[in-house]
Amino acid sequence: MVLRSSDFRDGGGPLLPLALWVGLVAGFAELAKVAVELVVPYCAFGRSRDAVWMIPAFDAGLFLVIGVVLALIARWVRLSWHLAAGILVGLGALLPLLLIQWLHPLAAVVVATGVGVQAGRWLSSRGPAARRWVSRSLPWLAGSVGVLAVLSVGWRVVREHWMAHTRPVAQAGAPNVLLLILDTVRAADLSLYGYARPTTPELEQFAQRATVFDHTFSAAPWTTPSHASIFTGHWVPELGVRWGYALDSSWPTLAEALRARGYATAAFVANQVYAGWESGFSRGFEHFHDYPISLRVAAEATAFGRKLYPPFRTLAAPTLNRLPVLWRLRLPLPRRNPSADQVNGAFLAWLDRSPRAPFFVFLNFMDAHGPFSPPDSFLNRFQSTRIRPPNPEAWQDTPKVPLAPTDARRKQDIYDGSIAYLDSQLGQLLRDLERRGFLDNTLVVVTADHGEEFAEHRVIGHGHTLYRLVLRVPLLISFPGHVPEGRRVAGEVSLRNLGATVLDLVPGSGPAFPGRSIARFWTEGGGAADTIVASTDHDPTAPAWYPNSKSDLTSIAFDGWHYIQNPGHGTEELYDFEHDVLERWNLAGTDSGQRLLPQYRAALHAAIGASDSARLAAR
């Protein structure tokens, strides 16, 4: 049977319904693979909760486009129906095959080609029966997608209303709590902390009504474990949160604790992959806004988005970026995550329609996370003197060669511009809240989950080391009448204690939250500095010179020294925490360092050992 041009002019004939059917079947096959991933301990980060209907819907649309293309080709080429159908079936088989991790993409193509060839041969003698089966089952497949969409969206709406109506009544006068986490913002690049570039004028103004902590440290150098420590008050080794594994439901969160005190809880997350619903942070939040319903989100949930788009992006982006004019301007890649303006807008829209109960709201901003893509007015705000041509490797996630700070200077320029943009949006948000009359009774916490490195230790990015630049973050706390205004605290504090601090400052009772409130720095006339424990997990894909390329890293800091243990490389590092802020001089091999090492080894072992015992007890 030959496909005629009238087949698609008159509504698509037998080919377009087949294309739609193949797309839906391929989508449901992908969905089955995703369902298997959700029941194993390893968490498949990067998919919206709406993937259950977005995947088959996107695949159906994709194959409808392919069907139209084949129909157009049929205008000029004699194309039998069973050959076109075989092409569609082969492509449909390719999508779920691409999701099999142990199957090489070329092998998937070979298998899919064989499936397509055999399908074409089988359909050559059974075309009428196949078309009848397609016409009968297509409405049921399409209807199933609609039902899944209604259930997915409707369940969240019903859950939110149910949680709001079953929430306890808060104590009279309970303050609002606003937690702002600036993803990947290191304290070293903030003018609030003495940086030469004016990156944070809005935060400096806000600091006049807040207490600023000069030496605040994260418990991990990347998003998921750092957030987990903030929300639970536990050290990262205790939680067992690492790449691919979410926060276990056995650990109570700050959102759950505040909801138990009568707080309306909501989260607006820009870092959808590492702080979204899959990370385990949605527990306790009545409203959790991460992945929007969009074509991009749908595409990235499918095999097309996960296997076919990234290679194209990887090949095309470096080629474009090597063009001299683009290297001069350094136009960043388009941002995939919501901007600060969009996060603020979603929060304020929720606030305007929510009941007047005290709220706990968590906002995660990703504007200073790579790829850095500030608006045009901030893109070239800061420019360093160039002493040599830029190194393209500085823009790669895993450079092939060790880098020097001069290689990353232009990248840091844009990073600083991104911070300046984020700072401007924070100022706008605080003014919007003040106009609505919220700030006078709101506990506002501004911090970051971790910092960033620009080859100060040959490494680009974050998550690979435990040096000061990637662990030291900003922290400002404002609560009129309860937290001193215009004060600065010099002692070291850990973000692990943030949850205990929030619960210390709001009324109500409940189980004790791990950690120690840092309110002691102003209620007790000062306080002992926190012990800083940090860890990051092993990354076997990292270059050999990266510290975590062979094993997990752990570190501890107290009494003015920072000790880093690297079992994989068989090394120890010891830095003067007060005077060597860039950690250039490893003193582990000196006489004074040798005398201190046993003490710091024992302290780290005690901290990690206690964490392991607590993790086992929680199981």
Stockholm file with secondary structure:
# STOCKHOLM 1.0

chainA/1-619         MVLRSSDFRDGGGPLLPLALWVGLVAGFAELAKVAVELVVPYCAFGRSRDAVWMIPAFDAGLFLVIGVVLALIARWVRLSWHLAAGILVGLGALLPLLLIQWLHPLAAVVVATGVGVQAGRWLSSRGPAARRWVSRSLPWLAGSVGVLAVLSVGWRVVREHWMAHTRPVAQAGAPNVLLLILDTVRAADLSLYGYARPTTPELEQFAQRATVFDHTFSAAPWTTPSHASIFTGHWVPELGVRWGYALDSSWPTLAEALRARGYATAAFVANQVYAGWESGFSRGFEHFHDYPISLRVAAEATAFGRKLYPPFRTLAAPTLNRLPVLWRLRLPLPRRNPSADQVNGAFLAWLDRSPRAPFFVFLNFMDAHGPFSPPDSFLNRFQSTRIRPPNPEAWQDTPKVPLAPTDARRKQDIYDGSIAYLDSQLGQLLRDLERRGFLDNTLVVVTADHGEEFAEHRVIGHGHTLYRLVLRVPLLISFPGHVPEGRRVAGEVSLRNLGATVLDLVPGSGPAFPGRSIARFWTEGGGAADTIVASTDHDPTAPAWYPNSKSDLTSIAFDGWHYIQNPGHGTEELYDFEHDVLERWNLAGTDSGQRLLPQYRAALHAAIGASDSARLAAR
#=GR chainA/1-619 SS CBCCTHHHHTSCTTHHHHHHHHHHHHHHHHHHHHHHHHTSSSCCCSCCTTHHHHHHHHHHHHHHHHHHHHHHHTTTSCCBHHHHHHHHHHHHHHHHHHTCTTSCHHHHHHHHHHHHHHHHHHHHTTHHHHHHHHHHHHHHHHHHHHHHHHHHHHHHHHHHHHHHHTCCCCCTTCCEEEEEEETTCCGGGCGGGTCSSCCCHHHHHHGGGSEEEEEEECSSSSHHHHHHHHHHCCCHHHHTCCTTCCCCTTSCCHHHHHHHTTCEEEEEESCHHHHSGGGTTTTTCSEEECSCSSHHHHHHTSHIIIIIHHHHHHHHHHHHHTSHHHHHHTCCCCCCSCCHHHHHHHHHHHHHHSCSSCEEEEEEECTTSSSCCCCHHHHTSSCCCCSSCCCGGGGSSSCSSCCCGGGGHHHHHHHHHHHHHHHHHHHHHHHHHHHTTCGGGEEEEEECSCCCEESTTSCEESSSCCCHHHHEECEEEECTTTSCSSEEEEEEEEGGGHHHHHHHHSCCCCSCCSSCCTTHHHHSSSCCCCCEEEEECCCTTSCTTSGGGSSCEEEEEETTEEEEEETTTTEEEEEETTTCTTCCCCCTTSHHHHHHHHHHHHHHHHHHHHHHHHHHHHC
#=GC SS_cons         CBCCTHHHHTSCTTHHHHHHHHHHHHHHHHHHHHHHHHTSSSCCCSCCTTHHHHHHHHHHHHHHHHHHHHHHHTTTSCCBHHHHHHHHHHHHHHHHHHTCTTSCHHHHHHHHHHHHHHHHHHHHTTHHHHHHHHHHHHHHHHHHHHHHHHHHHHHHHHHHHHHHHTCCCCCTTCCEEEEEEETTCCGGGCGGGTCSSCCCHHHHHHGGGSEEEEEEECSSSSHHHHHHHHHHCCCHHHHTCCTTCCCCTTSCCHHHHHHHTTCEEEEEESCHHHHSGGGTTTTTCSEEECSCSSHHHHHHTSHIIIIIHHHHHHHHHHHHHTSHHHHHHTCCCCCCSCCHHHHHHHHHHHHHHSCSSCEEEEEEECTTSSSCCCCHHHHTSSCCCCSSCCCGGGGSSSCSSCCCGGGGHHHHHHHHHHHHHHHHHHHHHHHHHHHTTCGGGEEEEEECSCCCEESTTSCEESSSCCCHHHHEECEEEECTTTSCSSEEEEEEEEGGGHHHHHHHHSCCCCSCCSSCCTTHHHHSSSCCCCCEEEEECCCTTSCTTSGGGSSCEEEEEETTEEEEEETTTTEEEEEETTTCTTCCCCCTTSHHHHHHHHHHHHHHHHHHHHHHHHHHHHC
//
